[in-house]
Amino acid sequence: MPRPMVISDTIQTVQSMVSGERFESKTQLRRHYKANGMVEVGNETNAMMKLAAQKPERPKITKGEIHQAIAKVKQGYRPELPAD
């Protein structure tokens, strides 16, 4: 039988990393962390966006440059590979 999805506020007992107090409520734990200047870290997308921003940008290649490269290969061009 279908039932509504309910997200509970209760959790298994968690010990605060700040004071060692124990909490059984997500809300109380978050209030405690916030009052002590702590930031709860999870799977935030902001962290992923920062990592993506750090990646070097790939060089822009035009269609003309691609066609030129294909033509060079068809004419027999082979790049020199470094010796092992």
Steps between C-alpha positions, in 0.01 A plus 500: 500500500646844408608719788617862510874558523594651836845630582555464872693745717625220725839338442713246680687668782773724358778659701576866432849560363500834685406418859448125519129539574275232359202572275210293368348783292638638174352841579660523844837387364490759219400777744787397728751509214370835373514653851864391524597638158537158339394406147339164437658347190324253275460443128457864409519589134695817584812293570463324166450831320820637655693194380356538152605865494859402579534284188706663227296607203545291188634684196240608246543316169318610187352273238754638256787386723346153522469480121864612462615229744303234314649614168856481645439141620360403159817642342708266715587718801585303810608679822832404651454301818747538786743211545438279802 
